[in-house]
Amino acid sequence: IILSLVLCLELGALFESSAPIFIQLRTSLERQEHSSMLFWVGFLLITSVILAVLSLISTLTAWAMLVRLVEEKNAYCILHSGLGQYATELPGRLALSAVLSF
């Protein structure tokens, strides 16, 4: 729920049409003004949106794939292997990076 709210706020800020600061942000992104502070703010905002989307997708699909598709006797082996450790840590790491980049 928190990630969807963060994503909603980020997209609302990125596509806001009435505030002049966001219009300047989009024009600096379009013109690729690398020396402008607004360019880097927009770049980090887009990066945060991408991280939030990836975090939502990985959270929803990781548990569905690991818990539902793998039998119970095999899930123990997979979740204790190195690949299982990475698979279970990925949604949490992406969620943390999405919230921290917000």
LINJORA-V734489 format. One record per pair of residues at least 24 apart in sequence whose ideal C-beta (glycine too) atoms are under 8 Angstrom apart, sorted by the first residue. I is the first residue (numbers start at 1). J is the second residue. Records with the same first field share a line. If there is no record, write none. Layout:
I = J ; J
This chain:
2 = 99
3 = 52 ; 55 ; 56 ; 59 ; 95 ; 98 ; 99
4 = 56
6 = 48 ; 52 ; 98 ; 99 ; 102
7 = 49 ; 52 ; 53 ; 56
9 = 102
10 = 45 ; 48 ; 49 ; 52 ; 102
11 = 49
13 = 45
14 = 42 ; 45 ; 46 ; 49
44 = 101
47 = 101
48 = 98 ; 101 ; 102
51 = 94 ; 97 ; 98 ; 101
52 = 98 ; 102
54 = 94 ; 98
55 = 91 ; 94 ; 95 ; 97 ; 98
58 = 90 ; 91 ; 94
59 = 91 ; 94 ; 95
62 = 87 ; 88 ; 90 ; 91
63 = 91
